[in-house]
Amino acid sequence: MSAQLIHETVHDPQAIMEALPDKWRPQFLAEYKSAVEVARRPERFHQLQELLHRWWLKSIALSDPGFETRQQEVLAGTVETVPIGEAIPDWDERLARARRR
């Protein structure tokens, strides 16, 4: 039995491009090209992975038709929000773990 590679679309630049609304694609491409150049140095490769992960998350949010409206409401302070510590009870521990990485 041979092992097969699993293709993870979350870090696939093409999948991210396809998921993003048109207006966000130039920004993604510019940041991606810059990250690819930086990633040529082995000790900086993780930055490319981090960029792809961030843009995958952004593509989920930005592809939601109501995202920009809700974002503007939050920025304007016209909606009720919940502190992240209440929404995610173990937020402080998660944040501490992320900072240690």
C-alpha positions in Angstrom: 0.0 0.0 0.0 1.4 3.4 -0.9 0.8 6.6 0.9 -1.0 9.3 -0.9 -0.6 13.0 -0.3 -3.6 14.8 1.0 -4.2 18.1 -0.8 -5.2 20.8 1.7 -7.2 23.5 0.0 -6.9 25.8 3.0 -3.4 26.7 2.0 -3.9 26.4 -1.7 -3.4 29.9 -3.3 -5.6 29.0 -6.2 -8.4 27.9 -3.9 -8.1 31.1 -1.9 -8.2 33.2 -5.1 -11.3 31.5 -6.3 -13.0 32.0 -2.9 -12.1 35.7 -2.7 -14.4 38.4 -4.2 -12.8 40.1 -7.2 -11.9 43.3 -5.4 -9.7 41.5 -2.9 -7.7 39.4 -5.4 -5.1 42.0 -6.3 -4.2 42.6 -2.6 -3.9 38.8 -2.0 -1.7 38.4 -5.1 0.6 41.2 -4.1 1.0 39.8 -0.5 1.4 36.3 -1.8 4.2 37.2 -4.3 6.0 39.1 -1.6 5.7 36.1 0.8 6.9 33.7 -1.8 10.1 35.8 -2.2 10.6 35.9 1.6 10.0 32.2 1.8 13.0 31.4 -0.3 14.9 31.6 3.0 14.3 28.4 4.9 14.0 30.2 8.3 11.3 32.4 6.8 9.2 29.8 5.1 6.6 29.8 7.9 5.7 33.3 6.9 4.2 32.0 3.6 2.2 29.4 5.5 0.9 32.0 7.9 -0.1 34.3 5.1 -2.0 31.6 3.3 -3.7 30.6 6.5 -4.7 34.3 7.2 -6.0 34.7 3.7 -7.9 31.5 3.8 -9.7 32.8 6.9 -10.2 36.2 5.2 -11.7 34.5 2.1 -14.3 32.8 4.3 -15.3 36.1 5.9 -15.1 38.2 2.7 -17.1 35.8 0.6 -20.1 36.3 3.0 -22.4 38.8 1.3 -23.3 40.5 4.6 -19.7 40.8 5.9 -18.9 44.3 4.9 -22.2 45.6 6.3 -21.7 43.9 9.6 -18.1 45.1 9.7 -19.2 48.7 9.2 -21.8 48.4 11.9 -19.2 47.1 14.3 -16.7 49.8 13.4 -19.5 52.4 13.9 -20.5 51.0 17.2 -24.1 50.5 16.1 -24.3 46.8 17.0 -24.1 45.0 20.3 -20.9 43.0 20.7 -19.7 40.5 23.1 -16.1 40.5 24.6 -14.1 37.7 23.2 -13.4 36.3 26.6 -17.1 35.7 27.0 -17.6 34.3 23.6 -14.6 32.0 23.9 -14.2 31.0 27.6 -10.7 29.7 27.2 -9.5 32.7 25.1 -6.8 33.8 27.5 -5.2 30.3 27.5 -5.4 30.1 23.7 -3.8 33.5 23.3 -1.0 32.6 25.7 -0.3 29.4 23.7 -0.3 31.3 20.4 2.1 33.9 21.8 4.5 31.1 23.0 4.8 29.7 19.5 
